[in-house]
Amino acid sequence: MNRRAGVSTEAIPAFAIAARSVNLAPMPMREIKSARRWFSERVNATAGRLNVLEKLAAVVSANLQRATRLRQSILQKAFTGMI
């Protein structure tokens, strides 16, 4: 037990101590730039996929409205004896 802090160091798991030491380790600038570039590429790729999905959703919505109007037209013709 650490008497000055009043906290038992026995309760801290080994992986937590290792994680703290890793977080404090300095990272070279080129690795940060590389990580930022990779992240930026992933964001752009995801944004592109989202754009495609939004366009697809618009097409599906338009076709659903079209199908609804067609169904209503067919039913109206069927009940008026035109079919």
N, C-alpha and C positions, 0 to 999 in steps of 0.2 A: 504494500500500500504506500502510495506517495503521501507522506505526512504533510508536506507543504500545501499541496493542492487538495488534500482530503479525498482523493479519488483512487480507487483501486485499479491498478493497471492489469491485474489478473483477469478482469472481466472483459477486456478488449480483445476481440478475436485477432489472430495473426494476420488474416487477410485485410483487416481494416488498417492495421499498421502499415502493411505493404502498400495498400492503395494510397495512403497519405504520402508515403515516401515517393511514389510514382508521380502523384500530382504535383509535388514540389520540384521534381526533376526539370531542369531547363530543356526547352525544345529548340533545336536549331531553326533559324528563320526560314530556310528553304523547305523544311518539313511543314511549317505553318503555311507557307505559300502553296505548297503542293496540296495540303489538306483543303485550303480555301478553294483552290482551282477545282479539285475533285468535287467538293460540296456544291460549288457553283454549277458545274456540269450536271450534277444530279438534279439540282433545282430546275435548271433549264429543261432537262429531259422530262421531268415530272410536269412542268408547266405545259410543255408541248403535248403530253398525253392527256392532260386535263382539258386542253383546248379541243383535242380530237373528240373526247368524250362529251363535251358540251355541244359540239356540232352534231354528234350522233344523237344526243338527247333531243335536240331541236328537230331533227329529221324524224325521229320516232314519234314525237308529239304531233308533228304535222300529219304524218301518216295515220295516226290514231284518230285525229279529227276527221280526216278524209274518209276513213273506214266507217266512222260513226255516221257521217252524212250519207254515205252510200247505203248503209244498212237502213237508215230512216227512209230514204228514197225507195228502196226495194219494198219495205213494209207498207209504205203508203200506196205504192202501185198495186201490191198484192191485195190490200183491203178495198181498193176502189175498183177491182176487177180488171185492171189493165194488164195483168200478167196471166 
